């Protein structure tokens, strides 16, 4: 590597991970020891400490609780592909020190590459991408985009326009607990803006959204002067992994002008050669959230929300895009990891996960 800083960064990360993993054995041998005074918070020392001492402190804090079972505190062996992802965070800090023009060009390339690769891998052509740490954050930003799209005067009049025509967000009864409350807290909306859609009980899967009942709810809301805003569909429910009838839901959303967002672990199968028709229908939705970290066994990589929208001004207001180059560096760990695995490696990992 021509840049000595990059070479040193990779070497330091490798040595730090080896130091933590090697000290694992010593920690297990000392499991019966009582907590040392060094485990108690204290003042910052006057003289600086070397890297070995600092890493040893980290190790002690990670494994110093004598009440824990030894196995529960074992460091996960993340492998070389995990080191690549972790390197992305250190590399991002280094890249942020470049001059503005170089930083802009590099971050634009990283964001463009990663967006293109993910859209092609998961069959979401001509989409945009938003990278985020919290899995639900992307959906919250999509809700904000839908509000700005449907309420033209929202930027000027704010919540007064929502008061006159209350937005409604539809969630399946099989959705992950707490999702609706999170969205309302992030958007500043009252809980009555949420509508819980029951799942089928008379026929079909008991974990799929009841489409006939959903349509009735939508009609009732329109009659009450409300605005059906967004529907969250599942491609793999949190409890049992069932997929909603996304094709039919998309038709219903187009009929009533509702934004359709899809989430769930079954979206990972879009990368495979054969995909069930119910999951394949998700490629026609307005947005979807992917979690490549758990799917590919990669630590510390962001979740991704893919979406389609024609107005860059609204996506900027909604927080889905940013003019800050450093914000684009969130994609860097994933950019490095996807290149390390390659398309074949990505497909093989998802295949292996589906067979488990």
C-alpha positions as CSV (number, residue, x, y, z in Angstrom):
1,X,0.0,0.0,0.0
2,X,1.4,3.4,-1.1
3,X,-0.2,5.3,1.8
4,X,1.7,4.4,5.0
5,X,-1.2,5.6,7.2
6,X,-3.6,3.1,5.6
7,X,-1.0,0.3,6.0
8,X,-0.5,1.2,9.7
9,X,-4.2,1.4,10.3
10,X,-4.8,-2.1,9.0
11,X,-1.8,-3.4,11.0
12,X,-3.0,-1.7,14.2
13,X,-6.5,-3.1,13.9
14,X,-5.2,-6.6,13.3
15,X,-2.9,-6.3,16.4
16,X,-5.7,-4.9,18.6
17,X,-8.1,-7.7,17.7
18,X,-5.4,-10.3,18.3
19,X,-4.6,-8.8,21.6
20,X,-8.2,-8.9,22.7
21,X,-8.7,-12.4,21.5
22,X,-5.5,-13.7,23.1
23,X,-6.3,-12.2,26.4
24,X,-9.7,-14.1,26.3
25,X,-7.9,-17.2,27.6
26,X,-6.3,-15.4,30.5
27,X,-9.7,-13.8,31.5
28,X,-11.4,-17.2,31.6
29,X,-8.6,-18.5,33.9
30,X,-9.2,-15.6,36.3
31,X,-12.9,-15.9,36.3
32,X,-13.1,-16.7,40.0
33,X,-11.2,-13.5,41.0
34,X,-12.9,-10.6,42.7
35,X,-13.2,-7.3,40.9
36,X,-10.1,-5.2,41.1
37,X,-10.1,-1.6,42.2
38,X,-9.3,-0.7,38.5
39,X,-12.8,-1.8,37.6
40,X,-14.2,1.2,39.6
41,X,-14.5,4.5,37.7
42,X,-11.8,7.0,38.8
43,X,-10.1,10.2,37.7
44,X,-8.2,10.5,34.5
45,X,-4.5,9.8,35.0
46,X,-2.0,12.6,34.6
47,X,0.4,10.7,32.4
48,X,-0.8,9.0,29.2
49,X,-1.1,5.2,28.8
50,X,0.1,3.0,26.0
51,X,-2.2,1.2,23.6
52,X,-1.6,-2.2,25.3
53,X,-2.7,-0.8,28.7
54,X,-5.8,0.8,27.2
55,X,-6.8,-2.4,25.4
56,X,-6.2,-4.4,28.6
57,X,-8.7,-2.1,30.4
58,X,-11.2,-2.7,27.6
59,X,-10.7,-6.4,28.0
60,X,-11.2,-6.2,31.8
61,X,-14.4,-4.2,31.4
62,X,-15.7,-6.7,28.8
63,X,-15.0,-9.7,30.9
64,X,-14.6,-8.5,34.5
65,X,-18.1,-9.4,35.9
66,X,-17.6,-12.5,38.0
67,X,-21.3,-13.2,38.2
68,X,-21.5,-13.9,34.4
69,X,-21.0,-17.3,32.9
70,X,-17.7,-17.7,31.1
71,X,-19.3,-18.7,27.8
72,X,-21.6,-15.7,27.8
73,X,-18.7,-13.2,27.7
74,X,-16.6,-14.9,25.0
75,X,-15.6,-12.7,22.1
76,X,-17.3,-13.7,18.9
77,X,-14.8,-14.9,16.3
78,X,-15.7,-12.4,13.5
79,X,-13.1,-13.6,11.0
80,X,-11.3,-11.6,8.3
81,X,-14.5,-10.3,6.7
82,X,-15.5,-8.9,10.1
83,X,-12.1,-7.2,10.3
84,X,-12.8,-5.6,7.0
85,X,-16.1,-4.1,8.2
86,X,-14.4,-2.8,11.4
87,X,-11.6,-1.3,9.4
88,X,-14.2,0.8,7.6
89,X,-14.9,2.7,10.8
90,X,-11.3,3.6,11.3
91,X,-10.8,4.3,7.6
92,X,-13.9,6.6,7.7
93,X,-12.3,8.7,10.4
94,X,-9.1,9.0,8.4
95,X,-10.9,9.9,5.2
96,X,-12.8,12.7,6.9
97,X,-9.5,14.5,7.3
98,X,-9.0,14.9,3.5
99,X,-9.5,18.3,1.9
100,X,-13.1,19.1,0.9
101,X,-12.9,18.4,-2.8
102,X,-11.1,15.0,-2.4
103,X,-13.5,14.1,0.4
104,X,-16.6,15.0,-1.7
105,X,-15.4,13.0,-4.7
106,X,-14.5,9.9,-2.6
107,X,-17.6,9.9,-0.5
108,X,-19.8,10.3,-3.6
109,X,-18.1,7.4,-5.2
110,X,-18.5,5.2,-2.1
111,X,-22.2,6.1,-1.8
112,X,-22.9,5.6,-5.6
113,X,-21.1,2.3,-5.7
114,X,-22.8,0.8,-2.7
115,X,-26.2,2.0,-3.8
116,X,-25.8,0.5,-7.2
117,X,-24.6,-2.8,-5.9
118,X,-27.4,-3.2,-3.4
119,X,-30.1,-2.2,-5.9
120,X,-28.8,-4.8,-8.4
121,X,-28.3,-7.5,-5.8
122,X,-31.8,-7.1,-4.4
123,X,-33.5,-6.4,-7.7
124,X,-34.5,-2.8,-6.9
125,X,-33.6,-1.1,-10.0
126,X,-33.0,2.7,-10.1
127,X,-33.4,3.1,-6.4
128,X,-31.8,5.4,-3.9
129,X,-30.3,4.3,-0.6
130,X,-30.2,5.7,2.9
131,X,-27.7,4.1,5.4
132,X,-28.5,4.1,9.1
133,X,-27.4,2.5,12.3
134,X,-30.9,1.9,13.9
135,X,-32.9,-0.5,11.8
136,X,-36.2,1.5,12.3
137,X,-34.7,4.8,11.5
138,X,-35.0,4.4,7.7
139,X,-38.8,3.8,8.0
140,X,-39.1,6.9,10.2
141,X,-37.4,9.0,7.5
142,X,-39.6,7.4,4.8
143,X,-42.7,8.4,6.8
144,X,-41.4,11.9,6.9
145,X,-40.9,11.8,3.2
146,X,-44.5,10.6,2.7
147,X,-45.8,13.4,4.9
148,X,-43.9,16.0,2.9
149,X,-45.1,14.4,-0.4
150,X,-48.8,14.3,0.5
151,X,-49.0,17.6,2.4
152,X,-47.6,20.3,0.2
153,X,-48.0,23.0,2.8
154,X,-46.4,21.1,5.6
155,X,-43.1,23.0,5.4
156,X,-44.9,26.3,5.8
157,X,-47.9,25.5,8.1
158,X,-46.4,22.6,10.0
159,X,-48.7,20.4,12.1
160,X,-51.7,22.6,11.4
161,X,-52.2,20.8,8.0
162,X,-52.0,17.4,9.8
163,X,-54.6,18.5,12.3
164,X,-57.1,19.3,9.5
165,X,-56.5,16.0,7.7
166,X,-54.9,13.4,10.1
167,X,-52.4,11.0,8.5
168,X,-52.8,7.3,9.1
169,X,-50.0,4.7,9.2
170,X,-51.1,1.1,8.9
171,X,-49.2,-1.6,10.7
172,X,-49.8,-5.4,10.8
173,X,-50.8,-6.9,14.0
174,X,-47.8,-9.2,13.5
175,X,-45.4,-6.3,13.4
176,X,-42.5,-6.1,15.8
177,X,-43.7,-4.7,19.2
178,X,-42.9,-1.1,19.7
179,X,-42.6,-0.1,16.1
180,X,-45.7,2.1,16.0
181,X,-44.7,3.9,19.2
182,X,-41.2,4.5,17.8
183,X,-42.6,6.0,14.6
184,X,-45.0,8.3,16.5
185,X,-42.2,9.4,18.8
186,X,-39.9,10.2,15.9
187,X,-42.5,12.0,13.9
188,X,-44.2,13.8,16.7
189,X,-47.6,12.2,15.9
190,X,-50.2,11.1,18.4
191,X,-50.9,7.4,18.7
192,X,-54.4,7.6,17.0
193,X,-52.4,8.1,13.8
194,X,-51.6,4.4,13.9
195,X,-54.0,1.8,12.7
196,X,-53.4,-1.9,13.6
197,X,-54.5,-4.2,10.8
198,X,-55.5,-7.7,12.0
199,X,-54.2,-10.8,10.4
200,X,-56.3,-13.5,8.7
201,X,-58.2,-15.8,11.0
202,X,-60.8,-17.4,8.8
203,X,-58.5,-18.5,6.0
204,X,-54.9,-18.4,4.9
205,X,-52.0,-17.7,7.2
206,X,-52.8,-16.4,10.7
207,X,-49.7,-14.1,10.4
208,X,-50.6,-12.4,7.1
209,X,-52.4,-9.1,6.9
210,X,-56.1,-9.4,6.3
211,X,-56.4,-7.4,3.0
212,X,-60.2,-7.2,2.9
213,X,-60.3,-5.8,6.4
214,X,-57.5,-3.4,5.5
215,X,-59.5,-2.0,2.6
216,X,-62.5,-1.5,4.9
217,X,-60.2,0.4,7.4
218,X,-58.9,2.6,4.6
219,X,-62.4,3.4,3.4
220,X,-63.6,4.2,6.9
221,X,-60.6,6.6,7.4
222,X,-61.3,8.4,4.2
223,X,-65.0,8.9,5.2
224,X,-63.8,10.4,8.5
225,X,-61.7,12.9,6.7
226,X,-58.4,11.3,7.4
227,X,-55.5,10.7,4.9
228,X,-54.2,7.1,4.5
229,X,-50.5,7.8,4.3
230,X,-48.3,4.7,4.6
231,X,-48.6,0.9,4.9
232,X,-45.8,-1.3,6.4
233,X,-45.9,-4.8,5.0
234,X,-43.8,-7.8,6.2
235,X,-41.6,-10.0,4.1
236,X,-40.9,-12.3,7.1
237,X,-42.7,-11.5,10.3
238,X,-40.7,-11.1,13.5
239,X,-42.3,-14.1,15.1
240,X,-42.6,-16.8,12.5
241,X,-41.3,-15.4,9.2
242,X,-44.5,-15.2,7.2
243,X,-44.8,-12.9,4.2
244,X,-47.8,-10.7,3.5
245,X,-49.5,-10.8,0.1
246,X,-47.3,-7.9,-1.1
247,X,-48.6,-8.0,-4.7
248,X,-52.2,-7.5,-3.6
249,X,-51.2,-4.9,-1.1
250,X,-49.3,-2.9,-3.8
251,X,-52.5,-2.9,-5.9
252,X,-54.5,-1.6,-2.9
253,X,-51.9,1.1,-2.2
254,X,-51.9,2.3,-5.8
255,X,-55.7,2.5,-5.7
256,X,-55.7,4.7,-2.6
257,X,-52.4,6.6,-3.1
258,X,-50.7,5.0,-0.1
259,X,-46.9,4.6,0.3
260,X,-45.9,0.9,0.6
261,X,-42.9,0.0,2.7
262,X,-41.7,-3.6,3.1
263,X,-39.4,-5.0,5.7
264,X,-38.3,-8.4,6.9
265,X,-35.7,-11.1,6.7
266,X,-37.2,-12.8,3.6
267,X,-36.0,-9.8,1.5
268,X,-32.6,-11.4,1.7
269,X,-33.8,-14.1,-0.8
270,X,-34.1,-11.4,-3.5
271,X,-30.3,-12.0,-4.0
272,X,-30.9,-15.7,-5.0
273,X,-31.7,-17.1,-8.4
274,X,-35.1,-18.4,-7.3
275,X,-37.4,-16.1,-5.3
276,X,-41.0,-16.8,-4.3
277,X,-43.6,-14.6,-6.0
278,X,-44.8,-13.1,-2.8
279,X,-41.2,-11.8,-1.9
280,X,-40.5,-10.9,-5.6
281,X,-43.5,-8.5,-5.5
282,X,-41.5,-6.4,-2.9
283,X,-39.3,-5.1,-5.8
284,X,-42.3,-3.0,-6.9
285,X,-42.8,-1.3,-3.5
286,X,-42.0,2.3,-2.8
287,X,-39.3,1.5,-0.2
288,X,-37.8,-1.4,1.7
289,X,-35.4,-1.9,4.6
290,X,-32.5,-4.3,4.3
291,X,-30.3,-5.5,7.2
292,X,-27.2,-6.9,5.4
293,X,-25.2,-7.2,8.7
294,X,-27.1,-10.1,10.2
295,X,-27.8,-11.7,6.8
296,X,-24.1,-11.8,5.8
297,X,-22.6,-12.2,9.3
298,X,-20.9,-8.7,9.2
299,X,-20.4,-6.7,12.4
300,X,-20.9,-2.9,12.6
301,X,-22.3,-2.4,9.1
302,X,-25.4,-0.2,8.7
303,X,-28.9,-1.1,7.8
304,X,-30.1,0.2,4.4
305,X,-33.4,1.6,3.2
306,X,-33.9,1.6,-0.5
307,X,-36.5,3.9,-2.0
308,X,-37.7,5.6,-5.1
309,X,-38.6,9.3,-5.3
310,X,-38.2,11.9,-8.0
311,X,-37.9,15.1,-5.9
312,X,-34.4,15.5,-4.4
313,X,-35.6,18.6,-2.4
314,X,-38.1,16.5,-0.5
315,X,-35.6,13.7,0.2
316,X,-33.2,16.3,1.6
317,X,-35.9,17.8,3.9
318,X,-36.9,14.3,5.0
319,X,-33.3,13.5,6.0
320,X,-32.8,10.7,3.4
321,X,-30.1,12.6,1.7
322,X,-27.4,14.9,3.0
323,X,-25.0,17.5,1.7
324,X,-22.4,16.6,4.2
325,X,-19.7,14.3,2.8
326,X,-19.1,12.7,6.2
327,X,-22.7,11.5,6.3
328,X,-22.0,9.5,3.2
329,X,-19.2,7.7,5.0
330,X,-21.8,5.6,6.8
331,X,-21.8,3.4,3.7
332,X,-18.0,2.7,3.9
333,X,-18.0,-0.5,6.1
334,X,-20.5,-2.0,3.7
335,X,-18.7,-0.8,0.6
336,X,-15.5,-2.6,1.8
337,X,-17.4,-5.7,2.9
338,X,-19.3,-6.2,-0.3
339,X,-16.1,-5.9,-2.3
340,X,-14.4,-8.4,0.0
341,X,-17.2,-11.0,-0.3
342,X,-18.0,-10.5,-4.0
343,X,-21.4,-11.3,-5.5
344,X,-20.8,-15.1,-5.3
345,X,-19.8,-14.8,-1.7
346,X,-22.9,-12.8,-0.8
347,X,-25.2,-15.3,-2.6
348,X,-23.5,-18.3,-0.9
349,X,-23.9,-16.8,2.6
350,X,-27.6,-16.1,2.1
351,X,-28.1,-19.6,0.6
352,X,-26.3,-21.1,3.7
353,X,-28.5,-19.0,6.0
354,X,-31.7,-20.1,4.3
355,X,-30.6,-23.8,4.7
356,X,-30.1,-23.5,8.4
